[in-house]
Amino acid sequence: MQPFIKQTLSNIKDNQTIDSNSFEKLLINTYRLLDSKDSIDYNLCLSVICHVANINHKDNMVQQLLYDCIIKYRVFLYNNLLIERNANFQPLISAQDVLLQSFYTSNKTNTILTRPQKEIFNAFQAHRRLVVSAPTSFGKTRIIREIISHNHYKNIVLIMPTVSLLSEQYQDIKKNIEGYTLSKSSKVKIDVDRKYILILTPERISAFLEEHPDFKIDFFVMDEIYKIDFKLDDGRFRVFSDILYRLAKTTADYYLIGPYISDFSQKFRDNFSVKFVKYDVEIVQKDFYSLDNIKNKGSHNIEQGKVKIIGDKFINLLRIVSQESIDGKFLIYRYQKRYVEETAKKFLETWPVKPHNDQLVEYLSNTVSADWDLISCIKRGGAFHHGAMPRHIQDLIVDEFNDSSKNGIDYLFCTTSLTEGINSAAKNVVIYDKKIGTGELLKSLDRKNIEGRAGRFMRHFIGRVFYLEAPEDVEGDTTVGIEYLDSPNPSIETLIQLEDSDLSETTRKIKENLYSSLEMNGIPESIVRNNKFVNVDGQIQLINYLRKSNNLDKFYFESSLPNLETSREILSKIYEFLFTDHDKGKNFDNEVGKSILIQLTNYYIYHTPPFKQLLISDTVTRARESINSRIRYVFDLTSKYFEFVWPKYLKSFENIYNFVATEKHQQNINLDMLVARLEYGTTAPHEIILRDSGLPNEVIGKISDYFRGCENFEDVQRIKIEKSADIRKKIHSIEQKILDKYI
């Protein structure tokens, strides 16, 4: 049975002619094989269902057998997509079929679940602490709504790694869950008599818990859970891991989800009684084509067409997208931001202008630059997307890509910025490079995440993945490891955040040795512990430097903001003692780079220039020649340094300075206003809430007065509704779209 199914499926993929009798035999055998308990057989059956459904066969018997296989497979929504594609798809539906579908229909939300989704929901209800690994388009986040609807939680936290995912989840909960105060800002007024759903990034939930240590969380979710893996070593994993540790120590139920994880820390699961379940079922099947310009030259069958591969990768890309049989939108992966932009421009420079979103083009011209290559790309049906771009622009680009009208974007060039759970309309993924941003080979998890963007449930049965370079990664370790439990050399910055009872004898000794050393030097352990994940050696060196200094006055100020010279001194010492090599990056890793970074930072602090003004500043124009490289430079400057790196270290500097100043009987300083000016671009409380919600400063500046006096996100939501007509008159249509998305 399996050999016949595999051979016939292979013939379908190779676009060979198959008669109706062979289709019927294929589906009858598939129906029988669905009784197998073997996951390999199960996936084979799913591949048959998706490939036959993708053909949209007109024969009534083939349609009926396909329907019967879908019912037995328990992915009922496939039938909805078939009906949407073919009004003549009218199989016979039995009373038993209706009863079976009702069994998989939620009695709370009236949503039809797939069999794996229902299994996961049942597993959560039984165990209450669950880690789920499943491919993209599986519907993992959809189960969040079911869990909330079927349980009686008072306070819920949904932790998302990016603002884009956060906003997507916020909109879903807002539409489907009632009875809760919903907030995507950490600035929320807590009333013990109310129920809350907070949807926040790890950094924001950490800030919230600092302000509300007694807030009891009954249920929490962490999406893209692989980001806590210490092997990533990306600067954020410790924040993710810290939040998981702190919340797992409570009595809360939790649901941790991510794609393509082979296992989850066994020690963590044992310590916290957590169940791990793994699914390999690709609800949207993938067809893979290796089209390496050296190894795979020649003609290749791709569904109803052929593509000839030659020695030029770029020409091969053009041939793939130009083949009429390869329908759908294209996501093209390149491993670095500049290559993403350069390839998009080169790809689209010969494309004619097509219908496009004139309002978006106008908005980007006004707020960024009329000369930005993104604008000329959009006019020709393409765009690029990377992590240095402001979040609201990233989201606007994805929305245009998901637009199925003739005005929508068809080709989107991106880095791994689009692999973190963001839903897109791509049917095709082209992996142009086999590298990641560092220049190293793609790792298994990164590659699978990119591949997973091919095809979207309820839009496609089949997604296509094209390799323009043959992948070389060995099937790497995709087990998620927790640093303090699984790393052979956990950092001291992690260990000092943990309770002694959660440490091994070895790691407890490391922590005790540090505390002994701190005690000998008269440094309270609370100082270095409270500066979370800031290099401990750097902190100690900074303390000793300040202790030896005969002139602490150069760091002291009495007003809300320090003067320019004092700010320069503070930023300089932070760079010298607390910055890591990762913080410095390639742009600011020497004395000249340090000087430029501090100069631009002070310019931003004291003049709060809009993006376009910062872009044309003398310092930026000297640093980068072309307009596109300047735009990338300023994007990186604002998103990495102004909003993240400086605020983190300024808070640490304040703690350290005030400790030494108290020792010397000198006055303390307060850097709150400086931190707010950098992190949010404002010091006004109501504007901080708006910024915390995701709105860009350019929009906030136009509507700020309407929200003056707002103390929390709920106030902001109320004013937005009450003043909607007036606000609409003040802002661009694209800004109205941004406002509706984030508030």
PyMOL commands that set and color helices and strands:
alter all, ss='L'
color gray80, all
select helices_A, chain A and resi 2-13+20-33+39-55+60-73+77-85+95-103+115-127+142-150+163-176+202-211+225-228+230-232+237-248+266-272+313-322+337-348+358-367+373-378+391-402+416-418+444-451+483-486+492-495+500-502+505-520+525-530+536-548+552-555+564-577+581-584+591-607+611-615+618-623+627-663+672-680+685-692+697-707+713-722+724-730+733-742
alter helices_A, ss='H'
color red, helices_A
select strands_A, chain A and resi 129-133+155-159+181-183+196-200+219-222+253-258+263-264+275-278+285-290+298-302+305-309+329-333+382-385+411-414+426-431+462-467+479-480
alter strands_A, ss='S'
color yellow, strands_A
deselect
rebuild
show_as cartoon
